[in-house]
Amino acid sequence: MPDTSFYTVAKKPPIAWVHLNRPDKKNAMNPPAWREAQPLFEDLDQDPDIRVVILAAHGSCFSVGIDLVEMAGELPEIMEKEQMGGVKWRLLKRIGALQDTMSCIESCRKPVIAAIHGYCIGAGLDMVTACDIRLCSRDAVFSLKEAAVGFVADVGVLQRIPLIVGQGIARELAYTAKTIDAARAREILLVNEVFDDQAALMAGAQAMAEAIAANAPLAVEATKNVLNHGVGKSIDDGLRYVASMSTNIVPSKDLMEAFTAFMEKRPPKFTGQ
């Protein structure tokens, strides 16, 4: 497991818990937050004992977003007096690296459940929209904040949130930078479920992760792959792709185990083979 300073990782097969762990700064995302995510999720992707990841946070909230003060040194091009082509070219590459922090969650083969409490603002919202499923506690609040601080959200939320809440709501949130509560987040389908408190949220995330982990890993991972591939594609494109995916993973030992377990009237024991 890669060393991290911003995240804690607890592998409890078949589930891994990843926590944002800068509670004294309300989990504001400093340079380590952006550098450490990709190797962390690559490790979870490759771990055969892990079938589901839960992304949560220590402290009073999920995240208040990017740490603008600490990140200023990571983006020196912004302060260049002469904004010439070479400066812009370097900045483009740096923004791409920041985008990878969020995209690595989406591309991780294992389903990722976000368990959100308290503030989930700016880059925090970017991060949870890259997850497969979002759950929250009643105290959660959300804001697509970038327009209020003078820049465009450029690390993924504008691409992902319309797929979750629709174009009209996405544009309202982006243009107004308004804050919404957990009830409104549930109403617009930003979150799947709202829990009374953080303890209930964590228990709910655990229960959902266990339900996912009980299914055949190959099938779950292939399903995530097909769903990700289908974004922006036609139904016909998606059908061709899923036919290829199905051809690649069938038959499998898990499929045979499902048949055998059904005949023997017992729960299946899937191995991912």
Contacts in CASP RR format, 6 or more apart in sequence:
PFRMAT RR
TARGET T0000
AUTHOR 0000-0000-0000
METHOD contacts of the structure
MODEL  1
MPDTSFYTVAKKPPIAWVHLNRPDKKNAMNPPAWREAQPLFEDLDQDPDI
RVVILAAHGSCFSVGIDLVEMAGELPEIMEKEQMGGVKWRLLKRIGALQD
TMSCIESCRKPVIAAIHGYCIGAGLDMVTACDIRLCSRDAVFSLKEAAVG
FVADVGVLQRIPLIVGQGIARELAYTAKTIDAARAREILLVNEVFDDQAA
LMAGAQAMAEAIAANAPLAVEATKNVLNHGVGKSIDDGLRYVASMSTNIV
PSKDLMEAFTAFMEKRPPKFTGQ
1 9 0 8 1.000
1 11 0 8 1.000
1 40 0 8 1.000
1 43 0 8 1.000
2 36 0 8 1.000
2 39 0 8 1.000
2 40 0 8 1.000
2 43 0 8 1.000
4 32 0 8 1.000
4 36 0 8 1.000
4 40 0 8 1.000
5 32 0 8 1.000
5 36 0 8 1.000
6 20 0 8 1.000
6 21 0 8 1.000
6 22 0 8 1.000
6 29 0 8 1.000
6 30 0 8 1.000
6 32 0 8 1.000
6 33 0 8 1.000
6 36 0 8 1.000
7 18 0 8 1.000
7 19 0 8 1.000
7 20 0 8 1.000
7 21 0 8 1.000
7 33 0 8 1.000
7 36 0 8 1.000
7 37 0 8 1.000
7 40 0 8 1.000
8 17 0 8 1.000
8 18 0 8 1.000
8 19 0 8 1.000
8 21 0 8 1.000
8 58 0 8 1.000
9 16 0 8 1.000
9 17 0 8 1.000
9 18 0 8 1.000
9 19 0 8 1.000
9 40 0 8 1.000
9 44 0 8 1.000
10 16 0 8 1.000
10 17 0 8 1.000
10 19 0 8 1.000
11 47 0 8 1.000
11 49 0 8 1.000
11 50 0 8 1.000
13 49 0 8 1.000
13 50 0 8 1.000
13 51 0 8 1.000
14 49 0 8 1.000
14 50 0 8 1.000
14 51 0 8 1.000
14 52 0 8 1.000
14 213 0 8 1.000
15 50 0 8 1.000
15 51 0 8 1.000
15 52 0 8 1.000
15 53 0 8 1.000
15 54 0 8 1.000
15 206 0 8 1.000
15 209 0 8 1.000
15 210 0 8 1.000
15 213 0 8 1.000
16 44 0 8 1.000
16 47 0 8 1.000
16 50 0 8 1.000
16 52 0 8 1.000
16 53 0 8 1.000
16 54 0 8 1.000
16 110 0 8 1.000
17 53 0 8 1.000
17 54 0 8 1.000
17 56 0 8 1.000
18 40 0 8 1.000
18 44 0 8 1.000
18 53 0 8 1.000
18 54 0 8 1.000
18 55 0 8 1.000
18 56 0 8 1.000
19 55 0 8 1.000
19 56 0 8 1.000
19 57 0 8 1.000
19 58 0 8 1.000
20 27 0 8 1.000
20 33 0 8 1.000
20 55 0 8 1.000
20 56 0 8 1.000
20 57 0 8 1.000
20 58 0 8 1.000
20 62 0 8 1.000
20 63 0 8 1.000
21 27 0 8 1.000
21 57 0 8 1.000
21 58 0 8 1.000
22 28 0 8 1.000
22 30 0 8 1.000
22 33 0 8 1.000
23 57 0 8 1.000
23 58 0 8 1.000
23 59 0 8 1.000
23 60 0 8 1.000
25 67 0 8 1.000
26 59 0 8 1.000
26 60 0 8 1.000
26 61 0 8 1.000
26 63 0 8 1.000
26 64 0 8 1.000
26 119 0 8 1.000
27 57 0 8 1.000
27 58 0 8 1.000
27 59 0 8 1.000
27 61 0 8 1.000
27 62 0 8 1.000
27 63 0 8 1.000
27 64 0 8 1.000
27 65 0 8 1.000
28 63 0 8 1.000
28 64 0 8 1.000
28 65 0 8 1.000
28 66 0 8 1.000
28 67 0 8 1.000
28 70 0 8 1.000
29 63 0 8 1.000
29 65 0 8 1.000
29 66 0 8 1.000
29 67 0 8 1.000
29 71 0 8 1.000
29 123 0 8 1.000
29 124 0 8 1.000
30 67 0 8 1.000
30 70 0 8 1.000
30 71 0 8 1.000
31 70 0 8 1.000
31 71 0 8 1.000
31 74 0 8 1.000
33 67 0 8 1.000
33 101 0 8 1.000
34 71 0 8 1.000
34 74 0 8 1.000
34 97 0 8 1.000
34 98 0 8 1.000
34 101 0 8 1.000
37 101 0 8 1.000
37 102 0 8 1.000
37 104 0 8 1.000
37 105 0 8 1.000
38 100 0 8 1.000
38 101 0 8 1.000
38 104 0 8 1.000
41 53 0 8 1.000
41 104 0 8 1.000
41 105 0 8 1.000
41 107 0 8 1.000
41 108 0 8 1.000
42 104 0 8 1.000
42 108 0 8 1.000
44 50 0 8 1.000
44 53 0 8 1.000
44 108 0 8 1.000
44 110 0 8 1.000
45 107 0 8 1.000
45 108 0 8 1.000
45 109 0 8 1.000
45 110 0 8 1.000
48 272 0 8 1.000
50 110 0 8 1.000
51 110 0 8 1.000
51 111 0 8 1.000
51 212 0 8 1.000
51 213 0 8 1.000
51 217 0 8 1.000
51 220 0 8 1.000
52 110 0 8 1.000
52 111 0 8 1.000
52 112 0 8 1.000
52 113 0 8 1.000
52 209 0 8 1.000
52 212 0 8 1.000
52 213 0 8 1.000
53 108 0 8 1.000
53 110 0 8 1.000
53 111 0 8 1.000
53 112 0 8 1.000
53 113 0 8 1.000
54 112 0 8 1.000
54 113 0 8 1.000
54 115 0 8 1.000
54 205 0 8 1.000
54 206 0 8 1.000
54 209 0 8 1.000
55 105 0 8 1.000
55 112 0 8 1.000
55 113 0 8 1.000
55 114 0 8 1.000
55 115 0 8 1.000
55 127 0 8 1.000
55 128 0 8 1.000
55 131 0 8 1.000
56 62 0 8 1.000
56 114 0 8 1.000
56 115 0 8 1.000
56 116 0 8 1.000
56 117 0 8 1.000
56 202 0 8 1.000
56 205 0 8 1.000
57 63 0 8 1.000
57 116 0 8 1.000
57 117 0 8 1.000
60 118 0 8 1.000
61 117 0 8 1.000
61 118 0 8 1.000
61 119 0 8 1.000
61 120 0 8 1.000
62 114 0 8 1.000
62 116 0 8 1.000
62 117 0 8 1.000
62 118 0 8 1.000
62 119 0 8 1.000
62 120 0 8 1.000
62 124 0 8 1.000
62 128 0 8 1.000
62 140 0 8 1.000
63 119 0 8 1.000
63 120 0 8 1.000
63 121 0 8 1.000
63 122 0 8 1.000
63 123 0 8 1.000
63 124 0 8 1.000
63 127 0 8 1.000
64 119 0 8 1.000
64 121 0 8 1.000
64 122 0 8 1.000
64 124 0 8 1.000
65 121 0 8 1.000
65 122 0 8 1.000
65 123 0 8 1.000
65 124 0 8 1.000
65 145 0 8 1.000
66 122 0 8 1.000
66 123 0 8 1.000
68 149 0 8 1.000
72 78 0 8 1.000
72 79 0 8 1.000
74 94 0 8 1.000
75 91 0 8 1.000
75 94 0 8 1.000
77 87 0 8 1.000
77 88 0 8 1.000
77 90 0 8 1.000
77 91 0 8 1.000
77 94 0 8 1.000
78 91 0 8 1.000
80 87 0 8 1.000
95 154 0 8 1.000
95 155 0 8 1.000
98 154 0 8 1.000
98 155 0 8 1.000
99 154 0 8 1.000
99 155 0 8 1.000
99 156 0 8 1.000
101 127 0 8 1.000
101 155 0 8 1.000
102 126 0 8 1.000
102 127 0 8 1.000
102 129 0 8 1.000
102 130 0 8 1.000
102 155 0 8 1.000
102 156 0 8 1.000
103 130 0 8 1.000
103 156 0 8 1.000
105 112 0 8 1.000
105 127 0 8 1.000
105 130 0 8 1.000
105 131 0 8 1.000
106 130 0 8 1.000
106 131 0 8 1.000
106 160 0 8 1.000
106 228 0 8 1.000
107 228 0 8 1.000
109 221 0 8 1.000
109 224 0 8 1.000
109 225 0 8 1.000
110 221 0 8 1.000
110 224 0 8 1.000
111 132 0 8 1.000
111 133 0 8 1.000
111 212 0 8 1.000
111 220 0 8 1.000
111 224 0 8 1.000
112 130 0 8 1.000
112 131 0 8 1.000
112 132 0 8 1.000
112 133 0 8 1.000
113 131 0 8 1.000
113 132 0 8 1.000
113 133 0 8 1.000
113 134 0 8 1.000
113 135 0 8 1.000
113 205 0 8 1.000
113 208 0 8 1.000
113 209 0 8 1.000
113 212 0 8 1.000
114 127 0 8 1.000
114 128 0 8 1.000
114 131 0 8 1.000
114 133 0 8 1.000
114 134 0 8 1.000
114 135 0 8 1.000
115 135 0 8 1.000
115 136 0 8 1.000
115 201 0 8 1.000
115 202 0 8 1.000
115 204 0 8 1.000
115 205 0 8 1.000
116 128 0 8 1.000
116 134 0 8 1.000
116 135 0 8 1.000
116 136 0 8 1.000
116 137 0 8 1.000
116 140 0 8 1.000
116 191 0 8 1.000
116 201 0 8 1.000
117 136 0 8 1.000
117 137 0 8 1.000
117 139 0 8 1.000
117 140 0 8 1.000
117 198 0 8 1.000
117 201 0 8 1.000
118 137 0 8 1.000
118 139 0 8 1.000
118 140 0 8 1.000
118 141 0 8 1.000
119 140 0 8 1.000
119 141 0 8 1.000
120 128 0 8 1.000
120 136 0 8 1.000
120 140 0 8 1.000
120 141 0 8 1.000
120 142 0 8 1.000
120 143 0 8 1.000
121 141 0 8 1.000
121 142 0 8 1.000
121 143 0 8 1.000
121 145 0 8 1.000
121 179 0 8 1.000
122 143 0 8 1.000
122 144 0 8 1.000
122 145 0 8 1.000
122 146 0 8 1.000
122 153 0 8 1.000
122 157 0 8 1.000
123 155 0 8 1.000
125 142 0 8 1.000
125 143 0 8 1.000
125 144 0 8 1.000
125 145 0 8 1.000
125 157 0 8 1.000
125 161 0 8 1.000
126 153 0 8 1.000
126 155 0 8 1.000
126 156 0 8 1.000
126 157 0 8 1.000
128 134 0 8 1.000
129 156 0 8 1.000
129 157 0 8 1.000
129 160 0 8 1.000
129 161 0 8 1.000
129 164 0 8 1.000
130 156 0 8 1.000
130 160 0 8 1.000
132 224 0 8 1.000
133 192 0 8 1.000
133 208 0 8 1.000
134 190 0 8 1.000
134 191 0 8 1.000
134 192 0 8 1.000
135 191 0 8 1.000
135 192 0 8 1.000
135 193 0 8 1.000
135 194 0 8 1.000
135 195 0 8 1.000
135 201 0 8 1.000
135 204 0 8 1.000
135 205 0 8 1.000
135 208 0 8 1.000
136 182 0 8 1.000
136 185 0 8 1.000
136 186 0 8 1.000
136 191 0 8 1.000
136 193 0 8 1.000
136 194 0 8 1.000
136 195 0 8 1.000
136 201 0 8 1.000
137 182 0 8 1.000
137 194 0 8 1.000
137 195 0 8 1.000
137 196 0 8 1.000
137 197 0 8 1.000
137 198 0 8 1.000
137 200 0 8 1.000
137 201 0 8 1.000
138 182 0 8 1.000
138 183 0 8 1.000
138 194 0 8 1.000
138 195 0 8 1.000
138 196 0 8 1.000
138 197 0 8 1.000
139 182 0 8 1.000
139 197 0 8 1.000
139 198 0 8 1.000
140 181 0 8 1.000
140 182 0 8 1.000
140 185 0 8 1.000
140 191 0 8 1.000
140 194 0 8 1.000
141 179 0 8 1.000
141 180 0 8 1.000
141 181 0 8 1.000
141 182 0 8 1.000
142 179 0 8 1.000
142 180 0 8 1.000
142 185 0 8 1.000
142 190 0 8 1.000
143 173 0 8 1.000
143 177 0 8 1.000
143 178 0 8 1.000
143 179 0 8 1.000
143 180 0 8 1.000
144 153 0 8 1.000
144 157 0 8 1.000
144 161 0 8 1.000
144 173 0 8 1.000
144 174 0 8 1.000
144 177 0 8 1.000
145 177 0 8 1.000
146 152 0 8 1.000
146 153 0 8 1.000
146 154 0 8 1.000
146 174 0 8 1.000
146 177 0 8 1.000
147 153 0 8 1.000
147 174 0 8 1.000
147 175 0 8 1.000
147 176 0 8 1.000
147 177 0 8 1.000
148 177 0 8 1.000
152 158 0 8 1.000
153 174 0 8 1.000
158 170 0 8 1.000
158 174 0 8 1.000
161 170 0 8 1.000
161 173 0 8 1.000
161 174 0 8 1.000
161 190 0 8 1.000
162 168 0 8 1.000
162 170 0 8 1.000
163 231 0 8 1.000
164 189 0 8 1.000
164 190 0 8 1.000
165 173 0 8 1.000
165 188 0 8 1.000
165 189 0 8 1.000
165 190 0 8 1.000
169 188 0 8 1.000
172 178 0 8 1.000
173 180 0 8 1.000
180 188 0 8 1.000
180 190 0 8 1.000
182 191 0 8 1.000
182 194 0 8 1.000
183 194 0 8 1.000
185 191 0 8 1.000
185 194 0 8 1.000
186 192 0 8 1.000
186 193 0 8 1.000
186 194 0 8 1.000
193 204 0 8 1.000
195 201 0 8 1.000
195 203 0 8 1.000
195 204 0 8 1.000
212 220 0 8 1.000
214 267 0 8 1.000
214 270 0 8 1.000
215 270 0 8 1.000
216 252 0 8 1.000
216 254 0 8 1.000
216 255 0 8 1.000
216 257 0 8 1.000
216 258 0 8 1.000
216 268 0 8 1.000
216 270 0 8 1.000
216 272 0 8 1.000
217 254 0 8 1.000
217 270 0 8 1.000
217 271 0 8 1.000
217 272 0 8 1.000
218 249 0 8 1.000
218 252 0 8 1.000
218 254 0 8 1.000
218 272 0 8 1.000
218 273 0 8 1.000
219 249 0 8 1.000
219 254 0 8 1.000
222 245 0 8 1.000
222 246 0 8 1.000
222 248 0 8 1.000
222 249 0 8 1.000
225 245 0 8 1.000
226 238 0 8 1.000
226 241 0 8 1.000
226 242 0 8 1.000
226 245 0 8 1.000
229 238 0 8 1.000
229 241 0 8 1.000
230 237 0 8 1.000
230 238 0 8 1.000
230 241 0 8 1.000
233 241 0 8 1.000
252 272 0 8 1.000
252 273 0 8 1.000
253 271 0 8 1.000
253 272 0 8 1.000
253 273 0 8 1.000
254 268 0 8 1.000
254 270 0 8 1.000
254 271 0 8 1.000
254 272 0 8 1.000
254 273 0 8 1.000
257 268 0 8 1.000
257 269 0 8 1.000
257 270 0 8 1.000
257 271 0 8 1.000
258 268 0 8 1.000
258 270 0 8 1.000
260 268 0 8 1.000
261 267 0 8 1.000
261 268 0 8 1.000
261 269 0 8 1.000
262 268 0 8 1.000
END
